[in-house]
Amino acid sequence: MDWKKYQEDVALFFGSIGATAETNAAVNGVRGTHMADVLVSLKHFGVNVTWVVECKLWKTSVPKEKILTLQQIVQDIGADRGFLMSESGFQAGAIKCAQTSNVTLSSLSELQEMATEELLNMKLKTVSVKLEELTRRYYKFIPWPKYSKIKYVELAVEYLPNLYMIRLEIPKAFNGNFPVRLLSKTIFDLSDFLKECEVVFRVCEFEIEKVEKQYDENYGTGYPLVETWHSLINQLVSTARQIVDQPGDDSRQDKTRIKAAGIMKKIGNTTDKLSA
């Protein structure tokens, strides 16, 4: 096997687990442009993940310096992890260095098990990110008045408990302490936990998006009404001052009072529209 074929085989593997893998990719970093043998991109729950893969088809084991170089590239471009591939193994110093870094050492035969584990761990981390996002989006509506909360009580009763149970069980999943229990079922491994989280998140996000859409529509309708209401209040205050400034002039005061009553009626109508 030549180096190019080795590189392509590594890229094909990452493609087989659902990632986008580009060979000989130029990547811009803070300190310059780097060439990655294979650049791997994944997206889970809307979170983008990048891995940089270096392929060393050497006859000798890879030294520590190559781990340090890859680690610097990973840091410079803001990638999540580096993979250093070798079919001839790694020197002791390289193995020790990788243990305290975000660089994974592997051969092509070992890659499936190692990359799958990294992929599952990555997905588990994105569960936490997505959970925080959905919870924040949900609680955006909690401070609304009581009648608005009642309108969205189904969202709270049907979907929020599912998010809460995932939050409770994430620490156990991180530590591999299965089974974990969600509202609908008991789960015995990480892969099934991630699948169930994806189902819950998809349903919750759909419902939250409906509320957000209604919120945006209400805001678009309500904002001009608020401006109208504010203008009418100013008109009423001005009219009240006219009444105060017209002592003894019953004819003018009657006209001004009628005008004020008309403004108050408009204020009432506008308030009803805002409440709706």
MOWOGI-V8985 format. One record per helix or strand. SS is the DSSP state (~ for helix, > for strand). FROM is the first residue (numbers start at 0). TO is the last residue. If there is no record, write none. Layout:
ss->SS from->FROM to->TO
ss->SS from->FROM to->TO
//
This chain:
ss->~ from->2 to->15
ss->> from->19 to->27
ss->> from->32 to->43
ss->> from->46 to->55
ss->> from->61 to->61
ss->~ from->63 to->76
ss->> from->80 to->85
ss->> from->89 to->89
ss->~ from->91 to->98
ss->> from->102 to->105
ss->~ from->107 to->138
ss->~ from->145 to->150
ss->~ from->152 to->173
ss->> from->179 to->180
ss->> from->185 to->186
ss->~ from->189 to->243
ss->~ from->249 to->274
//
